[in-house]
Amino acid sequence: MEFLIIMETFFFSSNDLLNAFNIKADNISSNLTRIDLYQLLPALVNVKFNEGCTKSGGRVTWKNVLIGLITVTFINCSALCGAIILPFRNKPIFKWILSAFIGLAVGTLTGSGIFHLIPMAFNIPDLDIHHSYLNKALISMIIIYIYYMRDQLLRIFFNIETIVCTHTHGEDDALTKPNSHVDSIPSMLDNSKGVSLNSAKEPVFHKHPRGLIQNLKRMKAAGWMIFIGDMLHNFIDGLTLGAAFMVSIGEGLQVSLPIIFEEFPHELGDIAVLLSSGLTIGQALIMNFLSACSCYFGFIIGAKLGELEHFHPWIYALAGGMFVYIGLADMIPELVAMGDEIEKDYIEAKKPITTVFKLKILICQNSGLILGFIIMFFLGKYGEHLENLVKS
């Protein structure tokens, strides 16, 4: 069985080679003789150093491209999800759900970078057919999680701020941080002039709103920063997806999952910033969707580069670094700040903030975080089975 796995690593079908040498695939470990092995070894050496027989070469079909484009479209549609859930932002459960989603984004982004993308940049999965590298990567993830929990428990029991200091910045100060805006979604929507959803029936839609071009001219610098930064972010996402789907459908699905989970809270925050910059809800959705469309251009370029095998490690290295940075440096502070927002709502409602209540928030956040870690670990370990399932 190990022999078949090794051959599948180097080319598409082990049965093709076995049939060429009249060797039965059934019980190959017991039927393979020394003479058979001597015959097969030159062929194995040949395909190992022949780029045309590698796993990523020459067998790109319309199915890879079609499923890749469907995935990109599904990701881009998340730009419109903000309009669906924003009316429910005043519900007490809203921030709890969003907090769990941010935790899920942290887990999948960081897990994808450490379990999948960075090892792929060094071709480790092809060299380690037993996936023992995943166990070492898991130790790294556990250490990251332990330090995260240490910081959170210090904040809960001793009120020691070790990750994020209490946010006392003004609106403009918060808006100048392009990726750290999920924590200010509620305050942005409440304090923005003329864009509060509670008053959406009045000023936004019934007082002759300015056209999109006029509002773009008056849009704050923070809005343009979000728009341009989001275009670059989505372009790199598309680049990674294009290269991954050209390797295989399984690779593409592994890369797409963390992007999908990250886009939901990310796009929600983008809409909030655009609303605060002077756009109406409809105009903000249009701008957000236009920036999301850069993912298609990235996918096309990534698919083209994906045909060149030596570009794969570089694209994976680029995406791996970006995923780990966004997960740890951007999303974790947003996760902490969202917990602070939940506590703030309870204080305003004159409800007591107890240690048990803080632990409930931590458990809610950890449910998404741990689930993200588990999903990416098992995708790394059993991704080949998923790929075979998709092919069948």
N, C-alpha and C positions, 0 to 999 in steps of 0.2 A: 504493500500500500504506500509506503514511504517513497518507493521508486516512482510510482505514478504521480505523487505530489511534486516530486522534483521535476519530472518532465513537464507537468502542467505549468510550472513556474517559468519554463523557458519558451514554451510555445502553446498553441491553442488546444490541440487535441493529442493526448497520449495514445489514443487508439489508432491514429493514423500511422504513427511510427511502429507500433506493435504489429499492425497488419502488414506493414511493409516487410517485416522480418518473420512473418508467419508465427507470431508468438501470441498465445491466448492470454487475454487480460484476466480471466478467472483465476483466482488464487496465484497471482503472479509471484508472490514471495516464495511459494513452494515449487512452482513450475519452471521458474527461470533458472536455467543451467549456467555453468561457467562459460560454455561456448556461446550461449545466447548473449551473455553480458559482454564478452569480447567483441561480438558483432555490433552491439548497440553503442559501446563506448565511443567509437569514432564519430558516430552520428550525433551523439550527445554533445561532444566537444565542438562539432561543426555548428550545431544550432545555437550553442551557447555564445559563440563569437560571431554569429550571423545576425545582424540587426533585423533582417526581414522575418526572422522566426521568433523574435522576442514577443513577450506578452502584449506589448503596446504597439506593435507594428502591423500595419497593413490590413487589419481586419475591421476597420471602422465601418460600420454600417449605418443606414438611415435610422435604425432603431436607436442607436446611441445619440444621434443628433436630435431626433424627435423627442425622446424622453428628456434630454438635456434642456431643450427649449421649453417643454412643458413645465419642467422644474423651475426654470428662470421666471416663466410667467406666473407660476404659483407664488414664488417669492415676491415678485413685484406687486401682486394683488394684495399683499399684506400692507402696502402703502395706503390702501383704502379701508383697512380694518379699523383704523383710528376713528373714522367717521361713524362706524357702527357702534363702537363701545364708549365713545366720549359722552353720549347722553346719559350714561349710567355712572359717570364719574363721581356723583354725589352719594351714591350708594355706599354704605359702610364696607361692603365686601369688595368693592372695586380695587382698593389699594392692596388688600390682602392677595387677590388674584394676580395683580400686576407684580407684586413682590415675589410671588412664586414663579412667575414667568421670567423675571430678571434672574432669579436663582438658576432656573433651567438654562437660560442663555449663558450664564457664567460656567456652568458645568459642561455644556456641550461645546462651547468655544474653546475652553481650556483643554478639555478632554480630547477634542479633535486635533488640536495643535500638538499635544504631548503624545497621545496614543497613535496618531495616524500621520499627520502632515510632516512633522519633523523627522520621524523615522523613515518616511518615504523619501525625504530629501537626501538621505544617506543610503538609500536602497536596502535598508535593514530588513524589511519584510521578505524580500526576495532571497536574502542570504540566510535568514532564520525561519525555516519552514515550520518550526514548532511554535513560533510566536513567543519564545521565552523572553524577548525584549519587553513584551507587554507587562510582565511581572515587575521588571525594574522600573518601567514607566509608572506603574501603579504605585510603587513606593514613593516616587516623586510626588504624585498627586495626593497621596495620603499625608505627606509632610506639609504640602501646601494647605490642605484642609485643616490639619492640626493647628498650624499657626493662625489660620483664619478664625478657628473656634477659640483659640486662646485670646485673641483680640476682642472677640465678641463677648466672651464671658467676663473679661476684665471690664468692659463697658457696662455690662448688666449688673455685676455684683459690686464693683468698686467705682463705677462712673468714671473710668479712665479712658480717655479718647486716644486710641493708638493707631486708628486708620484714617478717620475723617474727623476733622474738627467741626464744632458746631457751626452751621451755615448762618452767617449774619450778613452775607453779601447783599447788595442791592440787585435790582432786576437786571441792570445793564451788566453788572459784574458777573452774574450767573450766565447771562447770554453769551458772554465772550468765551465760554468754554464749549466748544462745538459738540463734544461727545458726552459731557457730563450735565445733561439737562433733564433726565427723567425725574430727578428728585424735585425739580421745580415745576413739574407739569401742573399740579393743582393750583399753585400760587400764580403761575403764569396765566392760566385760564381764568382765574378769579379776578386778578388785578389788571389784566390787559384792558385797555380802553376800547370798549365797543366790541369785544370778541367773547365775552363771557357767554357760555352756553345757556345760562339761566335767562339772559336777556337777548338771546339770539333772535327771538321773534320780533324784537323791536329795532335796535339800531343797525344790525348787520344786514337784514334783508328788506327793511321797509323804509329806510331813509336814504334812498338813492345812493347805494354804495358806488364808490369810484370804480372805474374799469381796471382790468388786470394791469395794463401798461402803466396807468397812473399810479397804482399802488406799488408796482415794481420800482418806479422812480423814487417813491417815498419810503421804500422798505429800509429798515435799519440794517446796519452793517452786519449785525449778528445773523439776520435772516439770510444774507448772501453767503456768509461763512458756512452756515448749515447746508445751504443748497449746493455749493461747490464742494464742500467736504463730503457730503453724502454721495455726490456723483462719483468722486474718486473712490470712495469706499465701495460703492456698488460695482464700479468698473473692475476693481481687484477681485471682488466676489465672483463676477462673471468670468474673469480670466482664469481663476482657480477652477470653477465649475467646468469651463470648456476643456481645459487640459485633463481634468479628472474623468469626464465622460468619454474622452477620446481613448483613455486607457481602458476603461470598462464601465459598464453601467453601475456595477457595485461600488466602484471607487467614487463615481459621481454622486450616488445616493449617500455615501458616508460623509462626503464633504458638504452636501446640501442641507443635511439635518441641522447642524449648528447654525447655519445661516438663517434658516427658517425660524428657529427659536429665538435668535437674536433680533431679527427684523421686527417682531411684534412690538416689544417695548421701545425699540430704537425709533421706529417710524412714528409711534405715538408721541414720543418726545419731540421729533422733528416738526410734527404738525403744531404742537404747542408753541414752539419757538417761532414758527412762521406766522401763527395767529398773533403772537405778541409783537411781531414786526410790522403789523399794520394790514395784513391780508385778511380777507373774509375766509370763511370755512371752505367754500368751494374753490377759491383761488389757491388756498394753502394745499388742498388736495391735488389740484392740477400741478403745482410746482413740485410737490412731493413725488407724484407719479412720474413726472418728466425726469427727475433726478434718478428715479429707480430704473428708468429705461436704459441708462448707461450700462446696466448689467448685460443687456443684449450685445452691445458693442464689445464688452469684455469677453463675453462667451464666444463670439465669432473669432476674435483674435486668439483666445485661449485654445479654441478648437484647431485653429491653423497651426499654432505652435505645438499643439499636442501631437501632431503628426511627426514632429521631430523629437525623437526620444531623448536626446541630450538636454532638451529644455525642461523636461519634467522636474528634475531635482531642484532647479532654480525657482520654478513656479511654486513648488511645494514649500521650499524654504521661505519664500516671500509670504505666502499665505499662513504658514505656521507661526511665523513671528507676529503677524498682524492679529491672528486669532488669539494667541496667548496674551498679547498686550491688551487687546480690547477686553478680554475676559477678566484679567486681573487688575489692570490699571484703570479701566473705565467703568466696567459693569459692577465690580465689587463696591466701589464708593457709592454708586447709584443704589445698590442693594441696601447698604447701610442707611443712606439718606431716606429711602422709602420707609424703612422701619421707623426713622425719626418722624416722618410725616404721619404715620399711623398713631404714634404716641401723641403728637401735637393735636390731632383731631380729638383724641380722648381727653386731653387737658382742656381744650376749648369746650367740650361737652361736660366739663366738670366731673369727669369720671376718674377714679383713682388709678394711678399707674403703679402696679405692683411688680415685684420680681417675677411672679408667675406669668403675668401678662407679657412681660418682655421675653420670657422664655417661649411663650406661644408664638410670638412674632418670629423668633429665631427658628423654631421648628417649622413654621410655614416656609420660610426662606430656604431652610435646609432640605425640605422635601423636593423642591425644584433642583437645588444644587446637586444633591446626591443622585437624583434620578438622571440628571445630565451626565454625571460621571459614569454611572452604570451603563447607560445607553451607548456611550462612545467606547467604553471598554469592550463590551460584548460585540459591537460592530467591528472593532479591530480584531477580535479573536475569531469571530464567525462570519466575517464579511464575505468570505469566499462562498459560504453556503447561501447567503443572501443573493449573491450574484448568480449562482446556479439556479436558484429559485426564479429569479427574474427572467433568465434566459429560457427556462422551460415554460 
